[in-house]
Amino acid sequence: MGLKKEILDAISEMGFETPTSIQEKAIPVILSSSKDIIGRAQTGTGKTGAFGLPILQKLNPKSEHVQALILCPTRELCIQITKEIQNFAKNLLNVRVIPVYGGSSMDTQVYALKQKAQIVVGTPGRTLDLINRKKLKLEELQWVVLDEADEMLSMGFKDDMDAILATTSKEKQTLLFSATMPHEIMRIVKTYMKDPIEIAAEQIQTGADNVTHHYYEVQARDRYVALKRIIDMQPEIYAIVFCRTRAETKEIADKLSSEGYNSDALHGDLSQQQREYTLGRFRSKTLQLLIATDVAARGLDVTDLTHVINYNLPDDPDTYIHRSGRTGRAHRKGISITIINSRENNRIRDLERRVGKPFERKKVPTGKEICEKQLFHLVEKVENVEVEEKQIMEFLPVIFNKLSWLDREELIKRFVSVEFNRFLAYYKNAQDINVEHRKSSDSNRGERSDRGRSERSERSERGGRRDDRSRDDRPRERGQGERRSEKPWEDRREKRQGAEGRAQGDRYQRSERSEKKEDFKPAEFETRDQSRKPDFKSEEKRQGVTPGGRDGARGATGGREQGERVDRGSRDDWKKAERRGAGSGEERAPKRDKYADKPTPAKRGEDRPKVKFAPLVINLGTVNKFNPKELLSLINQYMPDQEAQVGKIEVSYTHTIFDVDADYQDQVIGAFRKAQYRGTKIIVDQTRKKKNKEI
């Protein structure tokens, strides 16, 4: 591939024999060309070697200036890249690689930069701080590498990256490596790269070939129980459990540790020393389970994970790809497990299309299955244990004497029970927590099953359609406590008559009107404008009818009852009344304006009434892919019948401040109390950052 012998020897010592797909395609291009390059490859495919090896090949070790700047999103990835490049360059003289990242002493890093490093690996925030302090000078920079560029943007480093790239020379070569290519990446490409060469190592945005995808469906309340059973079913598990939030990460890690599981948490609240200590224990397999947020999905240098467990489905499918890419590395097999509730089946189908692989539905193991698995694992462990005879020989006579009264079978039983009893006690009478495909709907409608059977029997007696299939398995359109009518034609008639007509028992007026059709006279017509009410008194006196219900018979017997609804009549009755009034010389009813009921158009400009605004804050920002359009959409969704005006909207990284009509302030806060946005609970509250203002 055109690399120096010193570099090839170092690669051989590290145990690598053949290059990966991205390395095989990218290294020759970088060595032979100075054009910008876009490398598209999944996590764990050797991207560090793809850009690190050609940079070391072309590097000038005699220069005392920074020649290559490598930006990455996390501290863990920064340290990992630094160590790998140092291993590649261990046979080269005078080549120094320095990591710079937040959470560590800046003085130590400034001192290291003074030692004339040629390659600097850093996170965007700390790198920009050192540039602004003029401690990191990039006048002689030849290469800028953006590793995991999509993750840097999603973590909010967009402004920092723009500021860093703006300080570099135009003659540099920019190497961008990313697993996904969102539109923000394309903006960077158009702004800072010239006619880049695109290299795709493998199929874009698909899962790793060595990873098998499983999912378990349970009720949301049983998610933690399912997690423990999955772990217990895999005695040799070595896995990362991904959670959504720091609070959830700490909660799950604390619960597992208190119940005897070998686990610890990794999240953003830890100091750098705590993070390094936790990661060191996990890499050395002192820890069996690492409970982590997505910050650990990038940069963890662990190649032999057996499982990745998604305690919750991530909102972004690309995040799932990065998570599952933590296992199945270095030609090993891996399993990605996801725990879902009954409402997330559609998201599994979406992930299958995105990953390009089927997801196998598994059943959460029962207590009996777990005990059986643990028992045989213990037996296998005893069978394969290495016995240190020299160390144990002096204790054997006492042990033989102590256990001499036990026969062979009894000894084996007691020995196995020492480790096995805790599983038997814990999973005694354990329930099955699996959710069947149609069981969730049955549980919600169990109380209605008897009623459904009685309704079906009544329909069969009336000669209606007969259906032998169970109707309890089909979701109903009505609410849980609502019952279907036995006479749907009456339902439709009752809806037309209105709620008040039904309350008065006006169920059979259609037949009454047909018998007394000749006695029907239009009732008193009421409009919003009482001045436009026609005078029917003379006509009613002439016909001998008292204003009453919808039929003349009821009016003739003494008028309508108290509280009975007055019928407004039809449009034909209105026209007939006008003609009768004109022919009798009485006052003619005024002509109805067809635009009377239409709302008045909103006023604009100076005529628009002044609105007193109040500032509110919502816990959604650019980190949630939130924008003003999404805010207005949420307000329209959760306040469909309100007309609250929204003023200025300021979207920040973690939150958004917006002005709303002060009269609707409490209603907006209340409307979002139980709302969610992409799985995140919405919190809207008042803010004192701005005073109320009028526009």
Buried (B, 14 or more C-beta within 10 A) or exposed (E): EEBEEBBBEBBEEEEBEEBBBBBBBBBEBBBEEEBBBBBBBBBBBBBBBBBBBBBBBBBEBEEBBBBBBBBBBBBBBBBBBBBBBBBBBBBBEEBBBBBBBBBBEBEEBBEBBEEEBBBBBBBBBBBBBBBEEEBBEBEBBBBBBBBBBBBBBBBBBBEBBBBBBEBBEEEBBBBBBBBBBBEBBEEBBEEBBEEBBEBBBBEEBEBBEBBBBBBBBBBEEBBBBBBBBBBBBBBEBBBBBBBBEBEBBBBBBBBBBEEEBEBBBBBEEBEBEBBBEBBEBBBEEEBBBBBBBBBBBBBBBBBEBBBBBBBBBBBBBBBBBBBBBBBBBEEEEBBBBBBBBBEBBEBBEEBBEBBEBEBEBBBBBBBEBBBBBBBEBBBEEEEEEEEEEEEEEEEEEEEEEEEEEEEEEEEEEEBBEEBBEEBBEBBEEBEEBBBEEEEBBEEEBEEBEEEBEEBBEEBEEEEEEEEEEEBBEEEBEEEEEEEEEEEEEBEEBBEEBEEEBBEBEBBEBEEBBEEBEEBBBBBBBEEEEEEBEBBBEEBBEEBEBBBBBBBBBBBBEEBBEEEBBBBEBEEEBBEBBBEBBEEEEBEBBEEBEEEEEEEEEEEEEEEEEEBEBBBBBBBBBBBBBBBBEBBEEBBEEBBEEBEBBBBEBBBBEEBBBBBBBBEBBEBBBEBBEEBEBEEBEBBBEEEEEBEEBEE
